[in-house]
Amino acid sequence: MDEREMIPKNLQRDEEETISLISSLPSDIDFHGRELFKYQECWYDNKTLQGILNFQQGFEPQDTDIIVASFPKSGTTWLKALTVALLERSKHYSHDHPLLLDNPHGLVPVLELRLFTESSNPDLTNILSSPRLFSTHVPFHTLREALKNSPCKIVYVWRNVKDALVSLWYFECANLKIEEERSMLESMFESFCSGVSYYGPFWEHVLSYWRGSLEDSKNVLFLRYEELKTEPHVQLKKLAEFLNCPFTVEEEESGSVEEILELCSLRNLKNLEINKTGKTARGVDHNNFFRKGEIGDSKNYLTHEMEKRIDMIIEEKFRGSDLKF
């Protein structure tokens, strides 16, 4: 029997519609030489786009869901860890704290890259946390289509694109197990500037969540990575308030804020055994997610001309907003 004959007719139709839709989209080639497709103003490879379409079609949000959103390499791992630690603090974990047992990306799965890659109706019963924690890299308008007007909480973190670019360069090289090649950085830079990059353009991504936070500040929190670094106590308490789990006076006096910041510090997370040896469900080494996390590190890698070019692009794209690096 033909394998397709074993698939229900409605699922065959969905698959055919998905293939037809993707093939009809504008396409281009990124620095990797892979084909990207433009969907709802941003660019994705074939498999990621299938996951996005499945997610938009089949996700059934709960009002208590929390979604951590970001452009890749913009502080995602840290924000996931902080969110988990905030929500778990009242359960008084010690040696069995979730962050000691799994990487933040295992605890907060990416909707389009992990849960909905194969089906628009995945089994989510193993998402046991309450509230449910998910993450995504899609822009706000694409995410909102899947939320079906749910009042769930969305936390977005954005970062200076120059630092995000260098972080992505190191991440890609680590995953490929190669030395950091200058030619790859230069190719990635060109992709970023043209906007034809995985999940890009960067400016469309950031602006979508900025507008979303202005329209619905009760349910969309817009955080800046640099402010998390320079004023972590203020930003952590802001996050806790937004997630409806504010610190009590007693917690603040007992050092609960400091404990969470220490637990989730890059130094501590990097040295946890689970992050030294483990891999994600997609086969990425846990230790690849932890490098420097510094502000302005891109100055050590980008030329003055490269920095100036990105600054000019961002100044133009962000004109009319109050967003600045």
C-alpha positions in Angstrom: 0.0 0.0 0.0 1.2 3.5 -0.8 2.2 5.3 2.4 0.1 8.3 1.4 -3.0 6.0 1.3 -2.4 5.3 5.0 -2.6 9.1 5.8 -6.1 10.5 6.5 -7.4 12.5 3.5 -7.5 15.8 5.5 -3.9 15.5 6.5 -2.9 14.7 2.9 -4.6 17.9 1.9 -2.9 20.0 4.6 0.5 18.7 3.6 -0.2 19.4 -0.1 -1.4 22.9 0.8 1.7 23.6 2.9 4.0 22.5 0.1 2.1 24.6 -2.4 2.1 27.6 -0.2 5.9 27.4 0.5 6.7 26.9 -3.2 4.7 30.1 -4.0 6.6 32.3 -1.6 9.5 34.6 -2.5 12.8 32.9 -2.0 16.5 33.8 -1.7 19.8 32.3 -0.6 21.5 33.1 2.7 25.2 33.0 3.7 25.0 29.2 4.2 23.8 28.8 0.6 20.5 27.5 1.9 17.2 28.5 0.4 15.1 30.8 2.6 11.4 31.7 2.0 9.8 35.0 2.9 6.6 34.5 4.9 4.8 37.4 6.7 7.8 39.7 6.1 10.5 37.4 7.6 12.7 34.6 6.2 12.9 30.9 7.1 14.2 27.7 5.8 11.8 25.0 4.6 11.6 23.0 7.8 11.3 25.9 10.1 8.5 27.4 7.9 6.6 24.1 8.0 6.9 24.2 11.8 5.5 27.8 11.8 2.6 26.9 9.6 1.8 23.8 11.8 2.0 26.0 14.9 -0.3 28.7 13.5 -2.8 26.1 12.4 -2.8 23.8 15.4 -1.7 25.6 18.6 -4.4 25.7 21.3 -3.2 28.4 23.7 -4.2 28.5 27.3 -4.8 31.8 29.0 -2.0 31.1 31.5 0.6 30.3 28.9 3.9 32.2 29.0 5.9 32.6 25.7 9.5 33.8 25.7 10.3 35.4 22.4 13.5 36.7 20.8 15.5 37.1 17.7 18.2 34.4 17.8 21.2 35.0 20.0 19.7 38.0 21.8 19.6 36.7 25.3 17.2 33.8 24.9 19.0 31.3 27.1 19.3 33.7 30.0 15.7 34.9 29.8 14.4 31.3 29.7 16.5 30.5 32.8 15.3 33.6 34.7 11.7 32.8 33.8 12.0 29.2 35.0 13.7 30.3 38.2 11.0 32.9 39.0 8.1 30.5 38.5 9.8 27.7 40.4 11.1 29.6 43.4 8.1 29.0 45.6 8.5 25.2 45.2 11.7 25.2 47.3 13.9 23.1 45.0 17.4 22.4 46.2 19.3 19.5 44.6 16.5 18.8 42.1 15.9 22.3 40.8 14.9 22.1 37.1 17.9 24.2 36.0 20.2 21.6 37.5 18.5 18.8 35.6 18.1 20.3 32.1 19.3 23.1 29.9 16.9 26.1 29.7 16.1 25.2 26.1 14.9 21.8 27.2 12.8 23.3 29.9 11.3 26.0 27.6 10.9 24.3 24.1 10.7 26.3 20.9 7.2 26.0 19.4 8.2 26.1 15.7 11.5 24.3 16.0 10.7 21.5 18.3 7.1 21.0 19.2 5.3 21.6 15.8 8.0 20.5 13.3 6.2 17.3 12.3 2.5 18.0 13.0 0.0 20.7 13.6 -1.4 18.5 16.4 1.6 17.4 18.6 1.1 15.8 22.0 1.7 18.6 24.5 0.7 16.6 27.5 4.3 16.3 28.5 4.4 20.1 29.1 3.8 19.6 32.8 4.7 23.0 34.1 1.9 25.3 35.2 1.8 27.8 33.7 3.0 26.2 30.5 6.3 27.7 29.2 7.1 27.9 25.5 9.5 30.0 23.4 9.6 31.2 19.8 11.8 33.2 17.4 8.9 34.3 15.1 7.9 38.0 15.0 4.9 39.3 16.9 2.4 39.4 14.1 3.2 35.8 13.1 2.9 34.7 16.8 -0.3 36.6 17.4 -2.0 34.7 14.5 -1.5 31.5 16.4 -2.6 32.8 19.8 -6.2 33.3 18.7 -6.7 36.3 20.9 -5.5 34.5 24.0 -4.4 36.9 26.9 -1.3 34.7 27.6 1.9 36.5 28.5 4.6 37.2 26.0 8.1 38.3 27.1 10.4 39.6 24.4 14.1 40.4 24.8 16.1 42.3 22.1 19.8 43.0 21.9 22.2 45.2 19.9 22.2 43.5 16.5 26.0 43.8 16.2 26.5 41.7 19.4 23.7 39.3 18.3 25.5 38.9 14.9 28.9 38.0 16.5 27.2 35.7 19.0 25.5 33.9 16.1 28.8 33.6 14.2 30.4 31.9 17.2 27.3 29.7 17.7 27.3 28.6 14.1 31.0 27.8 14.1 30.6 25.8 17.4 27.8 23.8 15.9 29.8 23.0 12.8 32.8 22.3 15.0 35.1 24.6 12.9 37.4 27.5 13.7 35.8 31.0 13.6 36.2 31.9 9.9 36.4 35.6 9.1 34.8 34.9 5.7 31.7 33.4 7.4 31.3 36.5 9.6 31.5 38.8 6.6 28.9 36.7 4.7 26.6 36.7 7.7 27.1 40.5 8.0 26.0 40.9 4.4 22.9 38.7 5.0 22.0 40.8 8.1 22.4 44.1 6.2 20.2 42.9 3.3 17.6 41.5 5.7 17.7 38.1 4.1 18.8 36.1 7.1 17.2 33.3 9.2 14.3 34.9 11.1 15.3 38.3 9.7 15.1 41.1 8.9 16.2 42.0 12.5 14.5 45.4 12.4 11.1 43.9 11.4 11.4 41.4 14.3 12.2 44.1 16.9 9.7 46.6 15.7 6.9 44.0 15.6 7.2 43.3 19.4 7.8 47.0 20.2 4.5 47.8 18.6 2.9 44.9 20.3 4.0 46.1 23.7 2.7 49.6 23.0 -0.7 48.1 22.0 -1.0 45.6 24.8 1.5 46.4 27.6 -0.5 44.2 30.0 0.3 41.0 28.0 3.5 41.9 26.1 6.7 42.8 27.9 9.5 44.4 25.9 12.9 43.9 27.6 16.3 45.0 26.5 19.3 42.7 27.0 21.6 45.5 27.9 19.3 46.7 30.7 19.1 43.1 32.0 22.9 43.3 32.2 23.3 46.7 33.8 20.3 46.7 36.2 19.5 43.0 36.7 17.6 43.5 40.1 15.3 46.1 38.6 14.6 44.1 35.4 14.1 40.8 37.3 11.5 42.4 39.6 9.8 44.0 36.5 9.6 40.5 34.9 8.2 39.0 38.1 5.5 41.7 38.3 4.6 41.1 34.7 4.3 37.4 35.2 2.0 38.0 38.2 4.5 36.5 40.7 6.0 39.6 42.3 8.6 39.3 45.1 7.2 39.7 48.6 9.0 42.0 51.0 10.1 38.9 52.9 11.6 37.4 49.8 13.5 40.6 48.9 14.9 40.9 52.5 15.9 37.2 52.5 17.9 37.6 49.3 15.6 35.8 46.9 16.3 38.2 44.0 20.1 37.7 44.4 19.7 33.9 44.6 17.9 33.8 41.3 20.4 36.1 39.6 23.3 34.0 40.9 21.6 30.7 39.8 21.0 32.1 36.3 24.3 33.9 35.9 26.3 32.9 32.8 29.1 31.8 35.0 26.9 29.5 37.0 24.9 28.1 34.2 28.0 27.5 32.1 29.6 25.4 34.9 26.5 23.2 35.7 27.2 19.6 34.7 24.1 19.4 32.5 25.4 22.3 30.4 28.9 20.9 30.1 27.9 17.5 28.7 24.3 17.5 27.5 22.6 18.0 24.1 19.3 19.5 23.1 16.6 17.4 21.4 17.9 18.8 18.1 21.4 17.7 18.8 23.0 21.0 19.8 25.7 20.8 22.5 24.4 22.6 25.6 27.7 24.3 26.1 27.4 26.0 22.8 24.8 28.3 24.3 27.2 29.9 26.8 30.0 32.1 25.6 30.6 35.7 26.9 27.3 37.4 27.1 29.1 40.8 27.2 27.8 44.1 26.0 29.8 45.6 23.1 31.9 42.5 22.4 31.2 43.0 18.6 33.7 45.9 18.6 36.5 43.2 18.8 35.3 41.6 15.5 33.5 44.1 13.3 35.4 46.7 11.4 34.6 50.4 11.8 33.0 50.3 8.3 30.8 47.3 9.2 29.7 49.0 12.4 28.9 52.2 10.6 26.9 50.4 8.0 24.7 48.6 10.5 24.2 51.8 12.5 23.0 53.6 9.4 20.6 50.8 8.6 19.2 50.7 12.1 18.9 54.4 12.3 16.8 54.4 9.1 14.7 51.4 10.0 14.0 52.5 13.6 13.2 56.1 12.7 9.9 57.1 14.2 10.3 54.8 17.2 12.1 55.4 20.5 14.4 52.4 20.0 18.2 53.0 20.0 21.3 51.0 20.6 
